């Protein structure tokens, strides 16, 4: 069976790795991976500068989703997994030019502790009273999909949307809470509302269940608590390099954009760089808007659904400083900036605090994020303008005692990611269900990436490996194929 993989990001590489394992085990499977860039890895890209790891894309992954860590161990990188420094984990929200810490007991968007919520400066008295009264809300059956902003507003008010939901989700999705789907992004909360009415009551009940499960399992030996995030000691590029080393280089076509995809009697015809090849199956691991263009001649309704998935762009700015020359930065991982603050900055991470051992001694790294759904125009600014913008706003937010905006960084790195992050807009669940129906009808097509069922690195790895396994399983029904 011959399989084409279009797209060499982490999802496509994971699929290729799984197919390579099957080929090495004697399965009659071969593959060709097409990547339009010279480098593999997509948005996973790292650079080490004078002993400090700088991430241009994702700097880590959620530890609770184990697919990425499992793959790292399988690749012999288990000793390179680095847990986040959760003892120092504190996140601030910018309000005016002040940094207000998220209150203790906040479970994502839901306050669960009375005293910290009552004492926080993040919310006004009116919002705090509304949060207290939220405990009395009766169950409410879901009446279709709605935005995250609408869900949060109904329970906690507009201030909670502005100062909590919007900055938190912008940090994760680079998106807008007024557009993101509650049904897809917060399915647990939608379920809680239907069962408990109050999100606070539902979250507390879930926490009690979790604690009971931990207590029940304590007799079998306590497992160490997982850190919230996991990174690679040498950068996320380590995963990319390890996967690339396990894949047959002859099967990889770098700098080879696919210009046409056709469904033919023999299978699929893939055209790249003026040459065509026929495959039994195809895995498309590109952004949905690229998949839409390729699949329009094959299935126009499918292409239309794919093309309707919105994307946001982002900019990452890494600034390396001599730590001694900076003032005393606030304790914690960094801060988030609500859109209502009217700033260019979306967030900033104090990298040297979040992951210990990845920054050279005596150095401090400020990792800033710009762009997002509301500020795509920043992509056209020069690197110098973007760096100056970050330095100015860091100075205004952190103050001269903590950050001297006139201090030149030792090193500055700017990376632009155009239309890189899929947005799970209202109706996303229904859209992906339609996409799945069309894909199922084609049988030997698989779509993977961050546009369908999870945006994180573990999700992309899981979907890539799953797609390869599924196609191997249907090998008998589509013909035996020959090796390249």
N, C-alpha and C positions, 0 to 999 in steps of 0.2 A: 504494500500500500504506500503510495507516494502522497505526502502531505506538504502543502505550501503554508508557511507562516508569514503573514504580512505585518511587519512591525516588530522591531527589536528592542522594545522597552522591557521592563521587568516581567510583564505578563507574557509577551512573546518568547522571551528567553526561558521562562519557566516551562512553557509548553515544549520548546525545543529540547530542553534538558530531559523532560519526561519521555519524549520520543527517542532521544539518544539512549536512555536507559533501556528502553524496550528493544531497540536495534541491537545493542550490545548483548542483550539477553537472548538473542537469536530470533526475535520476532521479525517477520518479513516487512519491515517498516523502514521508509526513508523519508527525509524531509529536506526542504530548502527554506531558509529564513531570509526574507527580503527586508532590508532596512534602508530608508532613504538617506540617512546620515552616514558619515564614516564611522562614528562611534556608536556603540551599543549602550543600552541602559535607559534611554529616554530621559526622564526627569531625575533619575538617580545619578548624581554626578558629584564627585568630591575632589578636592584639591588639598594637598598638604603643603603649607607654606611655613618654612622655618620651624617645623615641629608642631604646628597647629593645624588641625583638621577643619577645613571650611566646606560646609555643605551648600551646594548651589540649589538643590531641590530638597526633598524630604530629609530631615536629619535623623529620623528614628521611626519606629512603628509602635502601635499600641500593643503592649505585652499580652493583654488578654486574648488577642487573636494570635494563635500560635503558629500559623502557617509559615511566617517569615523566619522565626527562630528555629522551627523544625528543619526548614530547608538549609539554614546556615549550619546547623549541626551535621546534617547529611553531607554537606560540602566540606566538612572538616574545619568549620569556622566556629565551633562551639566556644572556644576560648577567646574569641574575638567579640562575643556578645557583651555589651556594656549596659548595665541598668542605670536608669536616671537617678540622680541624687535626690531622692524624694524627701530626705530629711530637711532639705533646704527648699522644698517645693512650696512656693507661695506665688500667686498670680495677682497682679494689680489691674484695676480698671482706671483709665484716665478720666477724670471729671474736672473740667477746667484745666488748670495746670497742676492738679494734685493727683497723686497715686493712691487710690483707695483699695485695700486688699479685699478680695472676695471673702465673705464671711464664712467662718467655720461651720461645718454641717451642710454646706451647699452641695447637693448631689446633682451635678450638671446644672440644670436650670431651676431646681426645686429646693427651697430652704427647708431644712428638717430640724434645726435647733432654734428654739425660741429666743434665748438670750443673745447669741451672736447676731441673729437677724434684727432684734430690737435695737442693738447697740451700733450696728454698722452705719457708716456715713454714706454708704452707696445709695441708699434709698431714702426718700422723704417719709415723713410720718404717715401720710396718706397711703403710700404704697405698703408700708409695714403693717398698717391696720388691715389693708386688703389681703395681705398674705396670711394674717392671722385668721381672718374670716373665711379664707379659702378652705380651711379644714371642714367647714360645714356644707360644702357643695355636695349635692346629691349625684348619683351616677347619671351619666349622659351617654346614650348610644351614639356612635359615630354616624354623622349624616353626610358621608362622603369626605373627600380629601379637603384639606384647608392648609393655609400657610402656617409655618411655625410661629410667625408673628401673631396670627389670629388666635392660635391655641394659647400662647403665653399671655396675650392681652386679655382674653376672657377670664383667665385665672388670676393674674397678678397685676394687670394694668399696663399702660403704655410705657411707663418708666422702666419696668422690668424688661420690656422689649428693647428699649434703647440702651440700657446700661448693662444688660445681662445677655439676652438671647442674641442680639445682633453682633456684639463683639466676639462672643464665644463661637458662634457659627461662622462668622467671617474668618476667624482664626483657623477653623477646621476645613471649611469648604471654599473660602475666598468668595463667599456668596452673600446673598441678601435675605434676611429672615422673612421679609414680606413675600418672597418668591419661593423659598424652599418648602418642600412638601413635609407636613407633619407626619403623614402616613408612612413615608419612606425614611425620613431622617430621624424621627422620634416615635417609632412604632410602639415602643414600650409605654410611652406616656399616653398615647391614644388608647391603648388597652387598659391602662390604669384608670383613665377617665371613665371608660365604659363600666369598669368593675367597681371603682371606689367613688367616683365623682371627684373627690379632692386628690390632686396630684401629690400633695404633702402626705396624706394618709396612705396613698398607694405606695409612695417611695419608702415610707417608714415600715409598711408591712413587708415590702420586698427585702428591706435591710434586715428585718427580724428573721425572715426565712433563711437568708444567707448566713446569718450568725448561727442559727440553729443547725444548719448543714455543716458549718465549720466545727461546731461543738460535737456533733455526732461523729465527725471524722477524726476528732482529736485522739480517740482511743486507738486509731490505726497509725498514729504518728502525725505530728503537725508538719505541714508543708510550709516552707518559708514563704512569706508574703511576696507576691510579685510586685516589682516596681511598675509604675504607670507606663513608662516608655522604655523601649530597648533600642540601643543604637549599635553600630559596629565601631570597634575601637579605631580602625583606620578609615572610617567613613563608609557610607552606604555603597560607595563604589566597589568595596570589597565583595559584596554580593554579586554585582555585575561581572567583575573580573573572574570570580570563581565559577560562575555559570558559563561564561564564555570559554574558559579553559576546559570545561567538560564537554563542550559541543564541538562536533567535527567542523573545523574551520572551512573545509571544502564545501560544506553545506550552507555556509553563510555568505550572503551577497550584500556587502556593504556599499553605501553610496548608490543604491539601486532602487529608486522609487518605482512602485508598480503603477503603470499608466492605464491598464485595462484588465478587467476580470470578466470572463465569460463562462456561462454554464453550457456545456456541450454534452453530447451523448456519452463521450468517454469519461466525463467528469468535469474538470474545471481547467480553463486555459488562462494562464497568468502571463501577462506581457510586461516586461521591464527592460528598459534600456534598448528597446527595439527588438528584443528577442522574446519568443514565447515558449512556454513549456506546459505540458498537460499533467494534472495531478488528480488523484482520486478524491481528495478532500482539501478544504481550505480553512485555516484559522486566521481570522482578521483580528489583529491586536493593535489596531490604530485607534485614535479618537473617533467617536461616533460620526463626526462630520466628514472625516476622511472615508470611513466605511460607507457612508451614504453615497458619496460620489462614485465609489467603485461598484456598488451594488445597484445603482439606478438602472443599468441595462438588464440586470438579472431579475429584480423584483422592485418595481417602482414604489408600491405602497410601503414596503419595508424600508426602502431608502428614505422616503418621506418621514417616517417615524424616527429614524436615526438622525436625520438632519434637523429635527425639531428639538433635540436635546441641547439645551443651552450650555455654553462653556464660559468660564471666566479666565482672565489672564492675570499674571502676577509678576512681581519683581522682587528679587531677593538681593539685599545689600549687606555684605559682610564687612565690618570695620574692625581691624585689629589695632589694639592700643597697648602701650606700655602701662601696665596696671598701676604702677607707682605714680604716674602722672595724672591718672583719673582720681576723682574724689571718691567718697564712700557711696557706692551704689546701693539702692534699696535691697534688702535681703529678699531672695526669691529667684524665680526663673525668668521673670520679665513682666511685661504688661501688654494689655489689649486696649485698643482705642476705638470707642464707639463712633459710628458714622456721624452722630449728632454733634460731635466735637468739631467737625469740619476740617480735619487734618488730612494730610497725605498719608501719614503712617497708619497702617492697620494694626501692627503689633511689633514688639521687639523682644527678642530672647537674649538673656545674658548667658551665652553659650558656655563660658568657662564655669558657670555655676550648675548648669543643667546636667552636663556629663563631665565628670571628673576624669582627668587623664588624657583628654583629647586636645587640650590647649597647652602650649609651651609654658613652662614656668615663668612667672612674671608678666604674662600677657593676659589681656582681657579681650573678648570678642563680643561685639554687639551685632546681632543678626536682625535686620529690620525687613519688614514686609510692606510693599506698596502695591497699588493697582486695585485688583478686585473688580467686581461687577460695576461699581459706581465710578471708577477712575481709570478706565482703560486708556484714556488719552496719555497717561504718564509713560506708556511704553515708547512714545516717540521722543521723549526727553533724552538728552545726552547723559552719559555716565556722570559727568561732572555736576550737572544740575541735580541729578538724583542723589548723589553723595552729599551735596551741599544741603539739599532739602532734609535729608535724614539727620545730618549734624545739627542743623538749626532747630528742628523740632525736638530732638533729644535734649538739646540745651534748654528749650522752653519747658519741657515736661519734667526733666530730672532736676533742673536748677543748676546754677553755677557751682554750687558746693559739690555736687555729685558728678557733673559733666561739663567740662569747658568746651563749648562749641567751637572755639577758635583753635583748639588743639588738633593738629594734623594727625590722622591715623597713620600707623606704620605701613599699613596695606589696606587697600579698598578693592572690593570685588563686587561687580554688578552682574546679575544674571536675569534675563527676561524670559518668561515662559508664556508664549502666546497661545491662547485658547487651549490650555493644558488641563484645566480642572473642570470636570463635568459637574453640572448643577442639577440636583434632584429637585426639579420644580414641581409645583402642584400638579398632580396627575401622572407623576413619574411611574408609579406602580402599575397603573393601567397601560401606560405606553410600553413599558418593558414586557408586560404580558402579551401585547399585540406583537411586539418584536419576536418574542419567544415562539409564538404560533407560526410566524413566517419562517423562522430559522428551522423549526421542527419539520416543516414541509419540505425544506431543501435537504434535510437529513445529513449531508456531509459538509455542512457549513457550521462553524462555531464563531461567536463574537465574544471577545474578552477585552478587559481593560477596566478603567474606573467609571465607565458610563452606565453600568448595569446593576451590579449587586455589591456595592461597597467601593469606597474611593481610596482606601489605604493600601499600603504595600502588601500586607498579608492577604487582602482580598484579591489583589491582582495575581499574586502567586498562586493562591488557591484556585482561582478560575482558570489560569493558564494550565496548571497540571491536570485539573479536572477535564478540560477540553481535550487534551491529548489522550487521556485515559479513555474517554468516551469514544473517540474516533478509532482507537485501537480495538475497542470492544465491538465496533460495527464493521470491522475489517472484512469479515466473511460475506457480508451482504453487499459490499461495494467492489469486490474483486481483489485479487491478491496483490496487484501492483508489483513493480520491480524496483530494485535498489538503484540509486543514481550511479 
